[in-house]
Amino acid sequence: MRTYLRILVLVLALCLLAWAPAQGAKCRAMYGDGPTRLTVATGSPGELGLLKALADGFLAEHSGASICWIKAGSGASLRLLKKKQVDVVMAHAPAAEKKAVAQGW
């Protein structure tokens, strides 16, 4: 019985983790302070500084913009895009990315 309870708790925890980003996605970091806001969902590129480097270059030419980074893995990022909760994603799921482009997400 304890094994089943542990499995149930694990499954519930994983479901909550998968559900959380789409429900109240908040900016993990903000770059720039312009009124035109772009929202980007990604995981590792944000953590490793790539997103900040790209944002700095973009904002140097577009001073009226700001970029909100929402931390989410590839699957969660693409779900946010499909629900129109973000403007851009950086993912590493080629088949899912092609589907998103083909379907006009």
Secondary structure, 3 states (H helix, E strand, C coil): CHHHHHHHHHHHHHHHHHHHHHHCCCCCEEECCCCEEEEEEECHHHHCCHHHHHHHHHHHHCCCEEEEEEECCHHHHHHHHHCCCCCEECCCCHHHHHHHHHCCC
